Amino acid sequence: MGAPEMGDGGRVVEVGVTFGLLAAWAVQDLEEVAAMPVWARGRLRRAGVLRSARPRDVATGLALAAAATVGTHEVARQLVRRGRTVSRIGRSG
């Protein structure tokens, strides 16, 4: 996907790792929806909590999740370049 970046401790962090975590999150959410019993879906719809997903809404949600992932990865890359990783923040000396 992209060039590897050096993370804390000299380990290489690739863009694929970030998108792999996004994919794992999406699969886990889909599993929860698929495993939800039919009677529960009906009750939630009648209560107005659960609405049918339109393809446009799904595409918008995926685009926002991808944009958030890319933005988070870019911020992390900048922090690593500056030498400010989470483990170093707050240390004196």
Phi and psi restraints in degrees (range 20) as a CNS / XPLOR table:
assign (resid 1 and name C) (resid 2 and name N)
       (resid 2 and name CA) (resid 2 and name C) 1.0 -135.4 20.0 2
assign (resid 2 and name N) (resid 2 and name CA)
       (resid 2 and name C) (resid 3 and name N) 1.0 -179.8 20.0 2
assign (resid 2 and name C) (resid 3 and name N)
       (resid 3 and name CA) (resid 3 and name C) 1.0 -72.1 20.0 2
assign (resid 3 and name N) (resid 3 and name CA)
       (resid 3 and name C) (resid 4 and name N) 1.0 139.4 20.0 2
assign (resid 3 and name C) (resid 4 and name N)
       (resid 4 and name CA) (resid 4 and name C) 1.0 -68.2 20.0 2
assign (resid 4 and name N) (resid 4 and name CA)
       (resid 4 and name C) (resid 5 and name N) 1.0 149.6 20.0 2
assign (resid 4 and name C) (resid 5 and name N)
       (resid 5 and name CA) (resid 5 and name C) 1.0 -117.2 20.0 2
assign (resid 5 and name N) (resid 5 and name CA)
       (resid 5 and name C) (resid 6 and name N) 1.0 147.3 20.0 2
assign (resid 5 and name C) (resid 6 and name N)
       (resid 6 and name CA) (resid 6 and name C) 1.0 -82.0 20.0 2
assign (resid 6 and name N) (resid 6 and name CA)
       (resid 6 and name C) (resid 7 and name N) 1.0 126.0 20.0 2
assign (resid 6 and name C) (resid 7 and name N)
       (resid 7 and name CA) (resid 7 and name C) 1.0 -100.9 20.0 2
assign (resid 7 and name N) (resid 7 and name CA)
       (resid 7 and name C) (resid 8 and name N) 1.0 -169.5 20.0 2
assign (resid 7 and name C) (resid 8 and name N)
       (resid 8 and name CA) (resid 8 and name C) 1.0 -63.8 20.0 2
assign (resid 8 and name N) (resid 8 and name CA)
       (resid 8 and name C) (resid 9 and name N) 1.0 135.2 20.0 2
assign (resid 8 and name C) (resid 9 and name N)
       (resid 9 and name CA) (resid 9 and name C) 1.0 81.2 20.0 2
assign (resid 9 and name N) (resid 9 and name CA)
       (resid 9 and name C) (resid 10 and name N) 1.0 11.0 20.0 2
assign (resid 9 and name C) (resid 10 and name N)
       (resid 10 and name CA) (resid 10 and name C) 1.0 80.3 20.0 2
assign (resid 10 and name N) (resid 10 and name CA)
       (resid 10 and name C) (resid 11 and name N) 1.0 6.1 20.0 2
assign (resid 10 and name C) (resid 11 and name N)
       (resid 11 and name CA) (resid 11 and name C) 1.0 -81.0 20.0 2
assign (resid 11 and name N) (resid 11 and name CA)
       (resid 11 and name C) (resid 12 and name N) 1.0 144.2 20.0 2
assign (resid 11 and name C) (resid 12 and name N)
       (resid 12 and name CA) (resid 12 and name C) 1.0 -85.7 20.0 2
assign (resid 12 and name N) (resid 12 and name CA)
       (resid 12 and name C) (resid 13 and name N) 1.0 130.7 20.0 2
assign (resid 12 and name C) (resid 13 and name N)
       (resid 13 and name CA) (resid 13 and name C) 1.0 -116.7 20.0 2
assign (resid 13 and name N) (resid 13 and name CA)
       (resid 13 and name C) (resid 14 and name N) 1.0 119.8 20.0 2
assign (resid 13 and name C) (resid 14 and name N)
       (resid 14 and name CA) (resid 14 and name C) 1.0 -100.8 20.0 2
assign (resid 14 and name N) (resid 14 and name CA)
       (resid 14 and name C) (resid 15 and name N) 1.0 159.9 20.0 2
assign (resid 14 and name C) (resid 15 and name N)
       (resid 15 and name CA) (resid 15 and name C) 1.0 -60.1 20.0 2
assign (resid 15 and name N) (resid 15 and name CA)
       (resid 15 and name C) (resid 16 and name N) 1.0 -32.7 20.0 2
assign (resid 15 and name C) (resid 16 and name N)
       (resid 16 and name CA) (resid 16 and name C) 1.0 -59.3 20.0 2
assign (resid 16 and name N) (resid 16 and name CA)
       (resid 16 and name C) (resid 17 and name N) 1.0 -31.0 20.0 2
assign (resid 16 and name C) (resid 17 and name N)
       (resid 17 and name CA) (resid 17 and name C) 1.0 -65.1 20.0 2
assign (resid 17 and name N) (resid 17 and name CA)
       (resid 17 and name C) (resid 18 and name N) 1.0 -44.2 20.0 2
assign (resid 17 and name C) (resid 18 and name N)
       (resid 18 and name CA) (resid 18 and name C) 1.0 -62.1 20.0 2
assign (resid 18 and name N) (resid 18 and name CA)
       (resid 18 and name C) (resid 19 and name N) 1.0 -47.4 20.0 2
assign (resid 18 and name C) (resid 19 and name N)
       (resid 19 and name CA) (resid 19 and name C) 1.0 -71.2 20.0 2
assign (resid 19 and name N) (resid 19 and name CA)
       (resid 19 and name C) (resid 20 and name N) 1.0 -27.6 20.0 2
assign (resid 19 and name C) (resid 20 and name N)
       (resid 20 and name CA) (resid 20 and name C) 1.0 -64.4 20.0 2
assign (resid 20 and name N) (resid 20 and name CA)
       (resid 20 and name C) (resid 21 and name N) 1.0 -40.6 20.0 2
assign (resid 20 and name C) (resid 21 and name N)
       (resid 21 and name CA) (resid 21 and name C) 1.0 -65.9 20.0 2
assign (resid 21 and name N) (resid 21 and name CA)
       (resid 21 and name C) (resid 22 and name N) 1.0 -38.6 20.0 2
assign (resid 21 and name C) (resid 22 and name N)
       (resid 22 and name CA) (resid 22 and name C) 1.0 -62.2 20.0 2
assign (resid 22 and name N) (resid 22 and name CA)
       (resid 22 and name C) (resid 23 and name N) 1.0 -43.8 20.0 2
assign (resid 22 and name C) (resid 23 and name N)
       (resid 23 and name CA) (resid 23 and name C) 1.0 -64.4 20.0 2
assign (resid 23 and name N) (resid 23 and name CA)
       (resid 23 and name C) (resid 24 and name N) 1.0 -41.1 20.0 2
assign (resid 23 and name C) (resid 24 and name N)
       (resid 24 and name CA) (resid 24 and name C) 1.0 -62.4 20.0 2
assign (resid 24 and name N) (resid 24 and name CA)
       (resid 24 and name C) (resid 25 and name N) 1.0 -40.2 20.0 2
assign (resid 24 and name C) (resid 25 and name N)
       (resid 25 and name CA) (resid 25 and name C) 1.0 -63.3 20.0 2
assign (resid 25 and name N) (resid 25 and name CA)
       (resid 25 and name C) (resid 26 and name N) 1.0 -44.3 20.0 2
assign (resid 25 and name C) (resid 26 and name N)
       (resid 26 and name CA) (resid 26 and name C) 1.0 -64.9 20.0 2
assign (resid 26 and name N) (resid 26 and name CA)
       (resid 26 and name C) (resid 27 and name N) 1.0 -42.6 20.0 2
assign (resid 26 and name C) (resid 27 and name N)
       (resid 27 and name CA) (resid 27 and name C) 1.0 -63.7 20.0 2
assign (resid 27 and name N) (resid 27 and name CA)
       (resid 27 and name C) (resid 28 and name N) 1.0 -40.6 20.0 2
assign (resid 27 and name C) (resid 28 and name N)
       (resid 28 and name CA) (resid 28 and name C) 1.0 -64.4 20.0 2
assign (resid 28 and name N) (resid 28 and name CA)
       (resid 28 and name C) (resid 29 and name N) 1.0 -40.8 20.0 2
assign (resid 28 and name C) (resid 29 and name N)
       (resid 29 and name CA) (resid 29 and name C) 1.0 -65.3 20.0 2
assign (resid 29 and name N) (resid 29 and name CA)
       (resid 29 and name C) (resid 30 and name N) 1.0 -41.7 20.0 2
assign (resid 29 and name C) (resid 30 and name N)
       (resid 30 and name CA) (resid 30 and name C) 1.0 -63.1 20.0 2
assign (resid 30 and name N) (resid 30 and name CA)
       (resid 30 and name C) (resid 31 and name N) 1.0 -36.8 20.0 2
assign (resid 30 and name C) (resid 31 and name N)
       (resid 31 and name CA) (resid 31 and name C) 1.0 -63.7 20.0 2
assign (resid 31 and name N) (resid 31 and name CA)
       (resid 31 and name C) (resid 32 and name N) 1.0 -39.5 20.0 2
assign (resid 31 and name C) (resid 32 and name N)
       (resid 32 and name CA) (resid 32 and name C) 1.0 -64.7 20.0 2
assign (resid 32 and name N) (resid 32 and name CA)
       (resid 32 and name C) (resid 33 and name N) 1.0 -40.4 20.0 2
assign (resid 32 and name C) (resid 33 and name N)
       (resid 33 and name CA) (resid 33 and name C) 1.0 -68.2 20.0 2
assign (resid 33 and name N) (resid 33 and name CA)
       (resid 33 and name C) (resid 34 and name N) 1.0 -43.4 20.0 2
assign (resid 33 and name C) (resid 34 and name N)
       (resid 34 and name CA) (resid 34 and name C) 1.0 -66.4 20.0 2
assign (resid 34 and name N) (resid 34 and name CA)
       (resid 34 and name C) (resid 35 and name N) 1.0 -33.0 20.0 2
assign (resid 34 and name C) (resid 35 and name N)
       (resid 35 and name CA) (resid 35 and name C) 1.0 -83.4 20.0 2
assign (resid 35 and name N) (resid 35 and name CA)
       (resid 35 and name C) (resid 36 and name N) 1.0 -10.7 20.0 2
assign (resid 35 and name C) (resid 36 and name N)
       (resid 36 and name CA) (resid 36 and name C) 1.0 -67.2 20.0 2
assign (resid 36 and name N) (resid 36 and name CA)
       (resid 36 and name C) (resid 37 and name N) 1.0 127.9 20.0 2
assign (resid 36 and name C) (resid 37 and name N)
       (resid 37 and name CA) (resid 37 and name C) 1.0 -61.2 20.0 2
assign (resid 37 and name N) (resid 37 and name CA)
       (resid 37 and name C) (resid 38 and name N) 1.0 151.0 20.0 2
assign (resid 37 and name C) (resid 38 and name N)
       (resid 38 and name CA) (resid 38 and name C) 1.0 -60.3 20.0 2
assign (resid 38 and name N) (resid 38 and name CA)
       (resid 38 and name C) (resid 39 and name N) 1.0 -40.5 20.0 2
assign (resid 38 and name C) (resid 39 and name N)
       (resid 39 and name CA) (resid 39 and name C) 1.0 -63.1 20.0 2
assign (resid 39 and name N) (resid 39 and name CA)
       (resid 39 and name C) (resid 40 and name N) 1.0 -34.1 20.0 2
assign (resid 39 and name C) (resid 40 and name N)
       (resid 40 and name CA) (resid 40 and name C) 1.0 -69.1 20.0 2
assign (resid 40 and name N) (resid 40 and name CA)
       (resid 40 and name C) (resid 41 and name N) 1.0 -39.8 20.0 2
assign (resid 40 and name C) (resid 41 and name N)
       (resid 41 and name CA) (resid 41 and name C) 1.0 -61.6 20.0 2
assign (resid 41 and name N) (resid 41 and name CA)
       (resid 41 and name C) (resid 42 and name N) 1.0 -42.6 20.0 2
assign (resid 41 and name C) (resid 42 and name N)
       (resid 42 and name CA) (resid 42 and name C) 1.0 -62.2 20.0 2
assign (resid 42 and name N) (resid 42 and name CA)
       (resid 42 and name C) (resid 43 and name N) 1.0 -43.7 20.0 2
assign (resid 42 and name C) (resid 43 and name N)
       (resid 43 and name CA) (resid 43 and name C) 1.0 -63.2 20.0 2
assign (resid 43 and name N) (resid 43 and name CA)
       (resid 43 and name C) (resid 44 and name N) 1.0 -44.2 20.0 2
assign (resid 43 and name C) (resid 44 and name N)
       (resid 44 and name CA) (resid 44 and name C) 1.0 -65.7 20.0 2
assign (resid 44 and name N) (resid 44 and name CA)
       (resid 44 and name C) (resid 45 and name N) 1.0 -38.5 20.0 2
assign (resid 44 and name C) (resid 45 and name N)
       (resid 45 and name CA) (resid 45 and name C) 1.0 -64.1 20.0 2
assign (resid 45 and name N) (resid 45 and name CA)
       (resid 45 and name C) (resid 46 and name N) 1.0 -44.5 20.0 2
assign (resid 45 and name C) (resid 46 and name N)
       (resid 46 and name CA) (resid 46 and name C) 1.0 -63.6 20.0 2
assign (resid 46 and name N) (resid 46 and name CA)
       (resid 46 and name C) (resid 47 and name N) 1.0 -32.0 20.0 2
assign (resid 46 and name C) (resid 47 and name N)
       (resid 47 and name CA) (resid 47 and name C) 1.0 -78.6 20.0 2
assign (resid 47 and name N) (resid 47 and name CA)
       (resid 47 and name C) (resid 48 and name N) 1.0 -9.6 20.0 2
assign (resid 47 and name C) (resid 48 and name N)
       (resid 48 and name CA) (resid 48 and name C) 1.0 84.1 20.0 2
assign (resid 48 and name N) (resid 48 and name CA)
       (resid 48 and name C) (resid 49 and name N) 1.0 9.9 20.0 2
assign (resid 48 and name C) (resid 49 and name N)
       (resid 49 and name CA) (resid 49 and name C) 1.0 -86.3 20.0 2
assign (resid 49 and name N) (resid 49 and name CA)
       (resid 49 and name C) (resid 50 and name N) 1.0 -36.0 20.0 2
assign (resid 49 and name C) (resid 50 and name N)
       (resid 50 and name CA) (resid 50 and name C) 1.0 -112.9 20.0 2
assign (resid 50 and name N) (resid 50 and name CA)
       (resid 50 and name C) (resid 51 and name N) 1.0 123.1 20.0 2
assign (resid 50 and name C) (resid 51 and name N)
       (resid 51 and name CA) (resid 51 and name C) 1.0 -116.0 20.0 2
assign (resid 51 and name N) (resid 51 and name CA)
       (resid 51 and name C) (resid 52 and name N) 1.0 156.6 20.0 2
assign (resid 51 and name C) (resid 52 and name N)
       (resid 52 and name CA) (resid 52 and name C) 1.0 -65.3 20.0 2
assign (resid 52 and name N) (resid 52 and name CA)
       (resid 52 and name C) (resid 53 and name N) 1.0 139.2 20.0 2
assign (resid 52 and name C) (resid 53 and name N)
       (resid 53 and name CA) (resid 53 and name C) 1.0 -85.7 20.0 2
assign (resid 53 and name N) (resid 53 and name CA)
       (resid 53 and name C) (resid 54 and name N) 1.0 129.2 20.0 2
assign (resid 53 and name C) (resid 54 and name N)
       (resid 54 and name CA) (resid 54 and name C) 1.0 -91.9 20.0 2
assign (resid 54 and name N) (resid 54 and name CA)
       (resid 54 and name C) (resid 55 and name N) 1.0 149.3 20.0 2
assign (resid 54 and name C) (resid 55 and name N)
       (resid 55 and name CA) (resid 55 and name C) 1.0 -54.2 20.0 2
assign (resid 55 and name N) (resid 55 and name CA)
       (resid 55 and name C) (resid 56 and name N) 1.0 -35.8 20.0 2
assign (resid 55 and name C) (resid 56 and name N)
       (resid 56 and name CA) (resid 56 and name C) 1.0 -64.9 20.0 2
assign (resid 56 and name N) (resid 56 and name CA)
       (resid 56 and name C) (resid 57 and name N) 1.0 -41.5 20.0 2
assign (resid 56 and name C) (resid 57 and name N)
       (resid 57 and name CA) (resid 57 and name C) 1.0 -65.2 20.0 2
assign (resid 57 and name N) (resid 57 and name CA)
       (resid 57 and name C) (resid 58 and name N) 1.0 -39.1 20.0 2
assign (resid 57 and name C) (resid 58 and name N)
       (resid 58 and name CA) (resid 58 and name C) 1.0 -64.0 20.0 2
assign (resid 58 and name N) (resid 58 and name CA)
       (resid 58 and name C) (resid 59 and name N) 1.0 -45.8 20.0 2
assign (resid 58 and name C) (resid 59 and name N)
       (resid 59 and name CA) (resid 59 and name C) 1.0 -62.8 20.0 2
assign (resid 59 and name N) (resid 59 and name CA)
       (resid 59 and name C) (resid 60 and name N) 1.0 -40.0 20.0 2
assign (resid 59 and name C) (resid 60 and name N)
       (resid 60 and name CA) (resid 60 and name C) 1.0 -63.9 20.0 2
assign (resid 60 and name N) (resid 60 and name CA)
       (resid 60 and name C) (resid 61 and name N) 1.0 -43.8 20.0 2
assign (resid 60 and name C) (resid 61 and name N)
       (resid 61 and name CA) (resid 61 and name C) 1.0 -62.5 20.0 2
assign (resid 61 and name N) (resid 61 and name CA)
       (resid 61 and name C) (resid 62 and name N) 1.0 -43.4 20.0 2
assign (resid 61 and name C) (resid 62 and name N)
       (resid 62 and name CA) (resid 62 and name C) 1.0 -65.2 20.0 2
assign (resid 62 and name N) (resid 62 and name CA)
       (resid 62 and name C) (resid 63 and name N) 1.0 -39.3 20.0 2
assign (resid 62 and name C) (resid 63 and name N)
       (resid 63 and name CA) (resid 63 and name C) 1.0 -64.8 20.0 2
assign (resid 63 and name N) (resid 63 and name CA)
       (resid 63 and name C) (resid 64 and name N) 1.0 -42.3 20.0 2
assign (resid 63 and name C) (resid 64 and name N)
       (resid 64 and name CA) (resid 64 and name C) 1.0 -65.3 20.0 2
assign (resid 64 and name N) (resid 64 and name CA)
       (resid 64 and name C) (resid 65 and name N) 1.0 -40.7 20.0 2
assign (resid 64 and name C) (resid 65 and name N)
       (resid 65 and name CA) (resid 65 and name C) 1.0 -64.3 20.0 2
assign (resid 65 and name N) (resid 65 and name CA)
       (resid 65 and name C) (resid 66 and name N) 1.0 -42.1 20.0 2
assign (resid 65 and name C) (resid 66 and name N)
       (resid 66 and name CA) (resid 66 and name C) 1.0 -64.6 20.0 2
assign (resid 66 and name N) (resid 66 and name CA)
       (resid 66 and name C) (resid 67 and name N) 1.0 -41.8 20.0 2
assign (resid 66 and name C) (resid 67 and name N)
       (resid 67 and name CA) (resid 67 and name C) 1.0 -63.9 20.0 2
assign (resid 67 and name N) (resid 67 and name CA)
       (resid 67 and name C) (resid 68 and name N) 1.0 -40.7 20.0 2
assign (resid 67 and name C) (resid 68 and name N)
       (resid 68 and name CA) (resid 68 and name C) 1.0 -64.5 20.0 2
assign (resid 68 and name N) (resid 68 and name CA)
       (resid 68 and name C) (resid 69 and name N) 1.0 -38.3 20.0 2
assign (resid 68 and name C) (resid 69 and name N)
       (resid 69 and name CA) (resid 69 and name C) 1.0 -65.4 20.0 2
assign (resid 69 and name N) (resid 69 and name CA)
       (resid 69 and name C) (resid 70 and name N) 1.0 -45.9 20.0 2
assign (resid 69 and name C) (resid 70 and name N)
       (resid 70 and name CA) (resid 70 and name C) 1.0 -62.8 20.0 2
assign (resid 70 and name N) (resid 70 and name CA)
       (resid 70 and name C) (resid 71 and name N) 1.0 -44.1 20.0 2
assign (resid 70 and name C) (resid 71 and name N)
       (resid 71 and name CA) (resid 71 and name C) 1.0 -62.9 20.0 2
assign (resid 71 and name N) (resid 71 and name CA)
       (resid 71 and name C) (resid 72 and name N) 1.0 -42.9 20.0 2
assign (resid 71 and name C) (resid 72 and name N)
       (resid 72 and name CA) (resid 72 and name C) 1.0 -64.3 20.0 2
assign (resid 72 and name N) (resid 72 and name CA)
       (resid 72 and name C) (resid 73 and name N) 1.0 -40.8 20.0 2
assign (resid 72 and name C) (resid 73 and name N)
       (resid 73 and name CA) (resid 73 and name C) 1.0 -64.0 20.0 2
assign (resid 73 and name N) (resid 73 and name CA)
       (resid 73 and name C) (resid 74 and name N) 1.0 -40.2 20.0 2
assign (resid 73 and name C) (resid 74 and name N)
       (resid 74 and name CA) (resid 74 and name C) 1.0 -65.2 20.0 2
assign (resid 74 and name N) (resid 74 and name CA)
       (resid 74 and name C) (resid 75 and name N) 1.0 -42.4 20.0 2
assign (resid 74 and name C) (resid 75 and name N)
       (resid 75 and name CA) (resid 75 and name C) 1.0 -61.5 20.0 2
assign (resid 75 and name N) (resid 75 and name CA)
       (resid 75 and name C) (resid 76 and name N) 1.0 -43.1 20.0 2
assign (resid 75 and name C) (resid 76 and name N)
       (resid 76 and name CA) (resid 76 and name C) 1.0 -63.0 20.0 2
assign (resid 76 and name N) (resid 76 and name CA)
       (resid 76 and name C) (resid 77 and name N) 1.0 -40.7 20.0 2
assign (resid 76 and name C) (resid 77 and name N)
       (resid 77 and name CA) (resid 77 and name C) 1.0 -62.0 20.0 2
assign (resid 77 and name N) (resid 77 and name CA)
       (resid 77 and name C) (resid 78 and name N) 1.0 -41.6 20.0 2
assign (resid 77 and name C) (resid 78 and name N)
       (resid 78 and name CA) (resid 78 and name C) 1.0 -66.0 20.0 2
assign (resid 78 and name N) (resid 78 and name CA)
       (resid 78 and name C) (resid 79 and name N) 1.0 -39.8 20.0 2
assign (resid 78 and name C) (resid 79 and name N)
       (resid 79 and name CA) (resid 79 and name C) 1.0 -64.7 20.0 2
assign (resid 79 and name N) (resid 79 and name CA)
       (resid 79 and name C) (resid 80 and name N) 1.0 -40.3 20.0 2
assign (resid 79 and name C) (resid 80 and name N)
       (resid 80 and name CA) (resid 80 and name C) 1.0 -66.2 20.0 2
assign (resid 80 and name N) (resid 80 and name CA)
       (resid 80 and name C) (resid 81 and name N) 1.0 -40.5 20.0 2
assign (resid 80 and name C) (resid 81 and name N)
       (resid 81 and name CA) (resid 81 and name C) 1.0 -61.2 20.0 2
assign (resid 81 and name N) (resid 81 and name CA)
       (resid 81 and name C) (resid 82 and name N) 1.0 -37.1 20.0 2
assign (resid 81 and name C) (resid 82 and name N)
       (resid 82 and name CA) (resid 82 and name C) 1.0 -79.9 20.0 2
assign (resid 82 and name N) (resid 82 and name CA)
       (resid 82 and name C) (resid 83 and name N) 1.0 -7.9 20.0 2
assign (resid 82 and name C) (resid 83 and name N)
       (resid 83 and name CA) (resid 83 and name C) 1.0 81.7 20.0 2
assign (resid 83 and name N) (resid 83 and name CA)
       (resid 83 and name C) (resid 84 and name N) 1.0 14.7 20.0 2
assign (resid 83 and name C) (resid 84 and name N)
       (resid 84 and name CA) (resid 84 and name C) 1.0 -106.8 20.0 2
assign (resid 84 and name N) (resid 84 and name CA)
       (resid 84 and name C) (resid 85 and name N) 1.0 83.8 20.0 2
assign (resid 84 and name C) (resid 85 and name N)
       (resid 85 and name CA) (resid 85 and name C) 1.0 -92.7 20.0 2
assign (resid 85 and name N) (resid 85 and name CA)
       (resid 85 and name C) (resid 86 and name N) 1.0 165.7 20.0 2
assign (resid 85 and name C) (resid 86 and name N)
       (resid 86 and name CA) (resid 86 and name C) 1.0 -58.3 20.0 2
assign (resid 86 and name N) (resid 86 and name CA)
       (resid 86 and name C) (resid 87 and name N) 1.0 -38.0 20.0 2
assign (resid 86 and name C) (resid 87 and name N)
       (resid 87 and name CA) (resid 87 and name C) 1.0 -70.3 20.0 2
assign (resid 87 and name N) (resid 87 and name CA)
       (resid 87 and name C) (resid 88 and name N) 1.0 -18.8 20.0 2
assign (resid 87 and name C) (resid 88 and name N)
       (resid 88 and name CA) (resid 88 and name C) 1.0 -93.9 20.0 2
assign (resid 88 and name N) (resid 88 and name CA)
       (resid 88 and name C) (resid 89 and name N) 1.0 -19.1 20.0 2
assign (resid 88 and name C) (resid 89 and name N)
       (resid 89 and name CA) (resid 89 and name C) 1.0 -66.8 20.0 2
assign (resid 89 and name N) (resid 89 and name CA)
       (resid 89 and name C) (resid 90 and name N) 1.0 132.5 20.0 2
assign (resid 89 and name C) (resid 90 and name N)
       (resid 90 and name CA) (resid 90 and name C) 1.0 89.9 20.0 2
assign (resid 90 and name N) (resid 90 and name CA)
       (resid 90 and name C) (resid 91 and name N) 1.0 -8.1 20.0 2
assign (resid 90 and name C) (resid 91 and name N)
       (resid 91 and name CA) (resid 91 and name C) 1.0 -82.5 20.0 2
assign (resid 91 and name N) (resid 91 and name CA)
       (resid 91 and name C) (resid 92 and name N) 1.0 140.7 20.0 2
assign (resid 91 and name C) (resid 92 and name N)
       (resid 92 and name CA) (resid 92 and name C) 1.0 -98.2 20.0 2
assign (resid 92 and name N) (resid 92 and name CA)
       (resid 92 and name C) (resid 93 and name N) 1.0 136.9 20.0 2
